[in-house]
Structure formats: structure tokens, C-alpha cells
Amino acid sequence: MRFNYGKIFLLGFGFFGVSVIWATYNAFVPIFLQEKFGLEPALIGFFMTLDNIAALFIQPPVGAWSDRLRTPIGRRMPFILIGAPIGAIVFGLIPLAGILPLFVACTTTLLLSMAFWRTPVVALMPDITPSPQRSQANGVINLMGGIGSIIAFLGGAKLYDINPAYPFWLGSLLVILAALLVFFFIREPKVYEEGGEKPPSLIESLKTVVVDPDRSALRLLLAILFWFVAYNAVEAFFTLYAINHLHLTESDGTRLLGQLSLLFVLFALPSGFLGSRIGRRVTISIGIIIMTACMLAMYSTPVPTLTKELTRLPILGQVPIVGVILMVAGVAWACININSLPMVVDMTTAKYLGTYTGLYYLFSTLAAIAGPNINGWVIQLTGKNYSTTMIAAPIFMILALIMMWGVRRGEAVTKPQVSLYPQ
């Protein structure tokens, strides 16, 4: 298996499509819930986790299923060809839903369809990439995902001012285009690692991780849980934080998220190389420390200081102090996010890549359920004080850092991994 940047960039279009959908969803759906349907913060937090509750039961078993599936077009591709078109159609219907039950029906269908194809498209990366290059490959894929987020945030902010439905329709078109590019230009390996034993179920894999004396995989998965709790808690409420605490417009709040995504994109490839050079664990730990400092800075700095304009840039528009803090956070998030999935998949063998990718998404999805709910209740119990959006997240980042200190495996390997499973 040879490393091919061209193939990885083309595969990145799959993650590009996923990122366009979720960036648009997370930026504008909370605004609809508050302004169109009048929901309280705790209910908004719960609503923003409904998709992840569905994904919790779909993504991990789908990852294991895709490990076992054999079709003429590959083991991952059928999931992409089914899930992406359905997700694109219902995503375009979300802004048109005028009553809450219809809105819920559209968002639920979106989440089910997206959960169906996300794990297989991500598992394609280790399928076609040797272990030593997986951090770089994940950097390329997240670069493409970050470009999708920038288009969703910055382009979506301008489109939202014209018509709130336009960002969603753009997302629908882009996800169809992305899925077609992956289908036509990515060829899955024709030979898969086989063995006499039946691949373990997700529960069996989780039990193996728990009883492993080394505990590295368990600690890493718990760290992933904690840092995604922190990130999702902030992301789900950021546009409402910008509107209610910073007193900015909907499009200005979305544009700030675009500034974070821009630095994430710019640092996606360097963070992959940094992970290869100084180690994935060290790189992730540095990112956690910086991200914690950024969140605490946004909590403790007065609003007039946060919103003070420093400069104006092409495409980005106004860049206030809070925008600079978010740009630094984008660099930190790249250090964390780019190196985490490669660490997980390098704790197992090629045969179980989909299963371990499923474990990664099990813990990140649990975090995506907990994070918005935690912040929703924190905001509501503090009298709708949206500055508290930034106070719970640093606690979970510190917990993630503590977990990372105990991780001893997951760096790039140059020889085949030994299976944890009995033969």
C-alpha cells in the first residue's frame, strides 16, 4: 500500500460534504429553535443532541458492518451511495419546515442518513493509507473538512442574510457533489485482511479495550469523550452566545466560527506533520492546553474588549479580539483533532479498522450528546447567562489532558499490529 496525496485529497471530499452539512446545521438550527419555535436553552441543548442519540446506535455497528461487507464496489461505498443522497434531500427541507413536528422529522431523517455513511467514509482513510502517513492523511482530510466548514460559515453567513434557506440548499448540492467525487475517483482495496475468527462485535471490542492491562486505548477513548464534550458544548451554543452575550448579528456569529475554521484548515497539514515529528500524544496535549486557555479567555474578558475590532480582512470581514482568540483555538483544535483518529486506528490491526473507527465515533457521539445538554442546563440555571457557555468546557478539557498522560500506544507504526483478540 503506497501513500498517494491525490487519492487522499479526493477522499477528503467525503469529509468535505459531511462538514458542510454539520457546520450549517450547528450554526443555524439553534437560531431557528430560539427565534422560530421559541425553545428554552435546555430544550435547545437537548434538541441539538437528538441526531447524536440516533448516531450512537447507528455509527459504531455500521463501522463493524462495513468491515464485513463485500460487494463489487467495495465494503464502504454502498453506505455512501445510500446515505448521502437521502441526507442531502432532507437537509434542503429543514429551513422550509414551519411547524416543530415537521422540523423534527426533517432533522431526524438527516441525522439517521448522515450516521449511516459517516463511519464508512472515514474508515476509507486507513484503508488506503499506510500507518506512518495516517496523521498526514488525516490532516489532508480535515483540511478538506475545514474548507467545507469555511464555505458553510462564511458563505452561509452571506447567504443567510439573503434567505435563511440558501445555506441549506448550498449544503445539499455540495454533499451530492462530494459523494459523487468519492465514488468515481476512489478505489477501495480489492484484498482485505481476513482471518479464521469472526470479527468482534462493538460490545466485544469495548470489553477488550476495558480489560486490556495497558489501558492506553481506554484512556485515549475517554480523552476523546472529554474533549468532544467541551468542543460540542461550545459549538452548539456559539451563535446564540454571539447573539445574546456579544450582541452580534446571526451572520456575524457565524462568521466568527468561519475564522476558527480558517485557522483549523491552515494548520491541518502542519499538525499532522507535527504529530509525526514530536508524537501524536504530545501534539494533542499541547492543543488541549491552548484550547483551555482560549475558552477561559473568552469567559473572563469583558464584552467591549472581545468585540473590539482589530482589522478587516478579505473574505473574513471584521476581525475582533474574540476572532483572534478563536483563530488560536482553531490551531489548537487542529493539533487535537487531526491526530486523534490515527491514534485510535493504530491501536489495532487492518482487519478491525472499521470497528475501531466505530469505537472512536461511539465516544465522540456520547460527547456530542452530553456537551450541548450540559451547556443548555448551565445557561438556563444561570438565568440565560450565555457567558457561561465558556465555563464548563475547560473543565472537560483538563480531564482530557489527564487521560492523555496515561496513553502509551497509538503512535505511527512501521510493522503490523498484533491483534488484541484471541485467535
N, C-alpha and C positions, 0 to 999 in steps of 0.2 A: 504494500500500500504506500503510494507516494503522496506527498503533500502538494496540493495544487491550489494556489491562491485564487485562480479564476473560478474554479469549482466552488470554493468556499464563498466567494462574493455572490455567485449565483444562488447558492443555498441560502445566503443571507436575505434574499428577497422573501423567503418564507417568514423569517422573523420580522422583516420589514412590515409585512402585511399584518402580523399579529400586533406589532407595536402601534401601527396606525389606529387599529380598532381600539386598543385599550387606552391609548393616550387620549383619544377623542372621548371615549366613554367616561374616563375618570375626570376629565376636565369639565364636561358639560352636563352629565347626568345629575350630579349633586345640585347644580343650579336649577335644572328642571324640577327636581324633587322639592326644593325650597320655594321657588317662585311660582311654579305652575300648580303644584299639588299641596303646598303649604305644610310639608312634613317637618317635625322637630328633629334636632341634631341626632338624638339617639336612634330614631327611626331611619334617618338618612344613613347613619353608620351601618345599621342592620341591612338596609336595602343594598348598600354597596358591597355586602358580603354574600348576597344570595347566589351570585354567579360562582363564587368560590366554594360555597357549600356544595353546589352541583358538581363543580370540577373536582372536589375532594373525592367523590365517589366514581369519577369517570377517568381522570388523567392517569392515576397510577395503574389501574388494571389495563387501560388501553396501552400503556407503555409495555407491560408484560405481554399483552396480546400481540402487539406488533413484533415482539421478539420471536414469537412462534409462527406468525403468519407467513405463508409462502404463496405468492401469486406471480403471474408473468410480468407484472410491472413493479414487483418488489414487495417488501413487507411493510414499508412505511407509507408508500404513495397512495394506496387506496383510502387511507384515513384523510389525507389532504384533499383528495378529489371529492370526497363526500362532505367533509366539514366546512371547507372554505366557502363554497357557493351558498350553502344554507345560511352561514353566518353573515355573508355579505348582504343577502336579501333582507333579512330581518333587521340588520343594523340600519339600513336605509329607512326602515319604517318607524324607528324609535321616536324621532322628533315629530312625527305626524300623529302619534297616539295622544288623543285629547282626554282620555279618562284613565285613571290609575290601573284598573284591571287589564286594559289593552296594553298599557305601557309595561306592566309586569310580564305579560305574555311575550311581548317582543324581546325584552331583556333576558328573560329566562331561556327562550329558544336560542338567542345569541350565545349565551354562556354555555349551554349544552353543546352546541355545534363547535364553538371555539375550543372547548375542553377536549372534544373528540379528536382534533388534529394537531393540537399544540405539542404534546409529548412526542409523537412520531416525527414531526418536522425538526424538533430539537435533537432527537436521537440520531438523526441523519448525520450530524456533525461528527461525532466519534465513529460512526460507521465508515466514513470516508477519510478520516484523519488519523495519522499515527500519534501515539501518546505524547511524544516530546513536543509536538506542534499544537496540541489542543488548546493551550492558553491563547496562542496567537490566533488560531482559528476561531475561538470563542470571541476574541477581540474583534475580528472581522465581522462575525455575525451580529455582535452587539453594536458595532459601528453602523451596520445596515438598519438594525432596530432603532438606534438613536436617530438616524436620518428620518425614519418613519415618524418618530415622536416629534422631531422638529417640524416636519411638514404638518403634522396634526396640530401642534400647539401654535406655531407661528402663522401658518396658512389658515388653520382653523379659526384663529382669533380674528383675522380679517374677514373670512367668510361668515363667521357668526354675526358680525356687525351688519352684514348684508341680509342674511337669512339664517336663522338658527339651524335649519335643516341642511344647509350646504356642507358643513364639515362632515356630517354623517354620510352624505351621498358621495363625497370625495373618498372617504374611507372605504365605502363599498366597492367603488371602482378599483381602487388601489389593491385591495385584498384579492380580488379576482385576477388582476394582472400579475400579482406576486405568485399566486398559486400556479398559474399557467407557466410562468418562467421556471419555477422549480420542476414542474412536471416535464417540460420539454428539454431542459438542459442538464438535469441531474440524473445520473445513472447509479442506482444502488449496486452494492457489491453482489455478484452472482453466486459467490461462495460464502456461506455463513459458517461460523464455528458451531459445530454440532457435538453432541456427546450422548452417552447412553442414558444419563439421568434426565428426568423430566425437569424442565426449568422451574424454579421455586415460585410459589405464589408471592404476592406482595406481603402478606402476613408472615410467611416463612422467611422472606428476605429481611423483614423488620425484626423478627425474632433473632435471626443470625447476627444482625448488627448489634442488638442489645446484649447478647451473651458473649460477643467477641471480647476476649480479655484485653485487647489493645485499646478498645473504646474510641479509637480515632474516628471511625465512621459515625458513631452515635454523637460524639461531641461536635463534629462538623455539621451534622444534620440539625442539632439543637441550636448551633450558632446561626445557621441559615434561618431557622424558625425565628430567632430573636431579632436578627437584623431586618428581616422582612416584616415582622410586626411593626418595628419602628418606621420603616420606609412607607409601608402601606397606610399606617395611621396618619402620616403627614400627607401623603399623596391624595387620599380620598377626600380630605377636607381643605386642600390648599387653596382652591379657587374661592371657597367660602371664607377661608382665613383672609384672603386678599380683599374680598368684598367687605366683610364685616369688621375686620381688625385694621387692615391697612387703608380701608376706604378707597379702594381702586375699583375700576370697572371690571366686568366679566372678562373682556378681551385683554385687559392689562394683566389680570391674574394669570390667564392662560399664557400670555407672552412671557411672563416670568418663568413658568415651567419650561418654556422653549429655551430660555437662556441656560437653565440647568442642563437640558438635553444637549445643547450645542457643545458644552464642555465635556459632557459624557462621550459624545461622538468623537471629539478631537482627541480624547485621552483613551479611547477604547483600544486602539492598537498598541500605544505605548504601555498601557497597564498590562497587556498580555506579555509583551517582551520583558517588562519589569518582573512579572511573576516568574518567567523563565530564568531571569538573571539572579534575583535575590531570594527567590522562593515564593510560592503562592501564599503560604501561611503568613509570612512577614508582610507581603504586599497587602493582603486582606486586612491584617491588623492595623497597618498604617491608615488604610481607608476608614476603618471603624473609628479610630481616634479623631481624624479630621472631621468626619461626618457628625460625630457627637459634639465637637466644638462649634460647628456651623449651626446646629439646632439650638444649642444653648445661647448662641449669639443672637439668633432671631427672637428667642424668648425674652432676653434681658435688655435688648436695645429699644429705646423709645421709638414710637411710630414716626414722628417727624424726621428722625435720623435715618430710619430704614427706608423711607420713601424719598429721601433727598436725591435729586437727580445728579449723577456724576458725569454722564456723557450721553450722546445719542450715536447709535451705530446703524449702518445699513442693515436692513432685514430685521435686526433685533429691536430697533427703535430706542425708546428711552431705557437707560440702564441706571437704576437707582442703587443705593448701597445694598439693599436686600437682594438685588440682582447679582451683585458681585459675590455675596455670601453663597447664593445658590449656584453660581458658577464653580466656586471652590467645592461645594457639595457634589457637583457633577463629576469633578475629578475624583473625589473620594469614592463616590458610588461606582465609578468605573473600576477602581482598584479592587473593590469588594466583589462586584457582580461578574466581572469578566473572568475571574479566577476561581469562582466557587463551583460551577458545574464541572470544569475539568478536574477539580479535586475529588468530586464525588465519583465520577466515572473512572478515575484512575485508582479507585479502591476495589475494583472488581475486574472481571475478565470480559472479553469482547462478547461472549455469549449472553451476558446479563446487562448489557448497556442500556437496553430499554427499561429493564426492571429498576436499575439504579437511577435512571433518569426519572422514572416514576416515583421513587423514594424522594428524590430532590423536589419534585413538584408536590408530593404529599405534604412535606414540611413547609414549603413556601405557600401552599394553598391554605394550610391551617393558619399560617401567619396572616394571610390576606383576609381570613375570616375574623381573626382576633383583633387585628390592628384598627380597622375602622370602627368596630364596636367599642373598643376601649376608648378611642378618642371621642366618639359620639357621646358616650356617657360622661366623660371628663368635661366636655364642653357644656353639656346640659346641666350637670350638677354644679358647675361654677357660674350659673346664670348666663349661659350662652357667651362666655368669655372666650373668644376664638384665639386669643394669645396662648391659651393652654394647649392648643394644637401641638406646640413645640416642647411641652414639658414631659410628657410620658415617654416619647420616643428615645431620648438619650438614655433613659434607664435600661431599655431593652438593648440598646447598642453596647452598653457596658457589660451586660450579661453575655452578649455575643462574643465580646473580646475575651471574657473569662473562659468561655468554652474553647476558643481558638488556641489558647495557651496549652491545652492538653492534646491537641491534634498532632500526631506524629507521622501520618501517612498522607498520601494524596498528591505528592509532588510528581512531576513528569517521570515516566519510567522508560527504560530502553530495552527491557526484556519482558516477556509475557508475565502477567499477574497470576499468582496461584489462587485458584478458586477457594472461597471460604466454605463451599458447600461439599458435603460428603459425596464421594463417587459411588 
